[in-house]
Amino acid sequence: MCDEINNSTKNMMKRFLFFLLALISLSCSEKLDETPDISVVEFRQK
C-alpha cells in the first residue's frame, strides 16, 4: 500500500516538474528574440 502511494507521488512530481520546465522554456524562448520590431516612421503618397 505504501509503495503504491509512493510511486503515485513520484509520478505526480515528475509530471509537475516536466510541466514546470516546459513552461519555463517557453517563457524564456520569447525573451531570446531581441530583434527590434519594424515600424513605419513616415508614409508619403502623391
N, C-alpha and C positions, 0 to 999 in steps of 0.2 A: 504493500500500500504506500509506504513512504517513498519507495523507488519510483512509483508512478507519478506521485506529486512532484518529486524532484526532477524527473525527466520533463514533465509538463512545464515546470517553472523554467527549466533550461531552454526549452523550445520557445517559450514566450519571450525570454530575454534575448535570444538570438534574433527573433523576428523584430523585436523592438530596436535592437542595435542596428540591424540591417536597414530598417526604415529610417532611423536617425541618420545613419551615414549617407543614405541616398538623398535625404532632404538637404543635408549639409553640402553634398557635392553639387546638387542642382543650384543651390543658392550661391555657391562660390563661382560656378561657371559663368553666371551673369556678370560678376564683377571683373572677370578676367578680360572681357571685351572692353577695352578702353579707347577704341577708335571714336573720334568725335562724330557727332551726327552732322548730316549735311543740312544746311539751312539756306534759304533764299534771302539774300540781303536786299536786293533791288530787282524789280521786274519792270522793263520798259517795253512798250508796244506802240508801233506807229500806226 
